[in-house]
Amino acid sequence: MKFSFNKKEKLKSKKLIEQLFANGQAVSAFPLRLVFMPTTFNDGVMAKAGVSVSKRQFKTAVDRNRIKRLMREVYRLNKANYFNNISTPYAFMILYIGKDKPTLAQIETHMNHLFEKFLKKVSETEKLNSDEKIT
């Protein structure tokens, strides 16, 4: 994976986002929460991601946009480390659920922890699914 976050990799489909929140699984590493769901894409991308910040917590658009920009940047820089080895395409939504304005370093540490939790949970579910197929 390249260190880019182009249009193909952005989660924009309303249907898919609604389906993600209805049927997806979640992992948290406060102040971030990752909702994910295995799916298929027509354009051959392995992961599509979106970011969101609560309007209730951050009233001004300037603050929300800054946090989203930081989250997208950390995702862009770290996605190659975590998602090169996945075999199933996933849809992600990364939510900022904290109340304080974060720095880039804070978001980076929490997002790395979040991705590690995600990979651990995915490997556990894949292991369970493969055990069920065997028996």
N, C-alpha and C positions, 0 to 999 in steps of 0.2 A: 504494500500500500504506500502511496505517496503521502507526503506531508501537505496535502491540500484538502480542502473541504468545499468541493465544487457543487454545482446545482444538482447533479445526479445523486449525490450523497445526502441531500437534505430531505428531511421528512416533511412533506407538504400535503399529502392526501388527507382530506378530512375524514373520509371513510376509514382509512388505515389508523388514524389517530384515535378515532372513537373506538375502533376495534381493539386497539392497543390498551386503552384504559379499561375497557370492559373485560377483556380476556387475558391481558398480559400479566406477567409476574413482576415483582419489584424487589430491589435491594436498596438499602439505605446506608449512607455514611454521612451522618449529619455534618453539614447542612445541605447535602445533596441526596437526591433520590433518583434511582434509575428504574424506569418501567420499560420492560423489554418483552418481545414476543418473536418467536421464529416465524418467518414468512417467506414468500418468494417474490422476487422482483423481475420485471421484464427486461430491465436494462443491464442485468448482469452485475449489479453492485452487491457486495456482501453485507453491507451495513448502511442503514439510513438513520440519521439522527436528527432530533430537534431539541431545542432548549426552551425552557419556560421559567419565568419569574413571576411570583404572585403580585398582583396589583394591590391586594389588600395590605401586604407587608411594605411595599415600596410604592408610594403614591405617585411620585414623579417619574415620568417616562425616561428622564435622563439617567436615573439610578437603575431602573430596570434594564435599559439598553446597555449600560456599562457592564452590568453583571452578566448579561447574555453574551456580550462580546468577549468577556474574559472566559466564560465557559466554552464558547465555540473555539477560542484560541487554544485552550488547554486540550480540548478534544482533538483538535487538528494535529497538535504536536505529539500526542500520546497514542492515537488510534493505531498506528503501525505496530507499536510494541505489544498491544493487547489483541488486536483483531486479525493479524496475519495468519494465525493458525486455526481460525474457526472454519468449520466446513459448512455450517448452516447459515443462511442469510438471516439477519435480525433487523427489527425495527426498534429504535431506541427513542425514549424521551427522557431527557435529563432535566430534573426540576430542582430549583433552588428553594429550599424550604426554611432557610434561616431568617433571622431578623436583622442581622448586622450586615453592613456593607463589607464584602470580603476583598482581600488583595489577591493578586495573581498567584502568589506563592501558596496562600491558604487554599485556594480553589484547586491548585495543582496537587497538593498533598491529598486532599479529600477525594478528588476524582481518581487518582491512582488507587487509593484504597477501595473506592467504589468499583472500579473495573476489576480489581483482584477478587472482590466478593462476587461479582458477576461471573467471572470465569470459574470460580469455585462452584457456584450454584449450577451453572450450565454443565460442568463436568459431572456433578453428582446426578443431575437428571438424566444425562446421556448414559451414565453408568447404570442407573435404575432401568432405563428403557432397554438397554442391551441385555441386562439380566432377565427381564421379563420375556424377551424374544427367545432366549435360550431355553427357558423352562416351558 
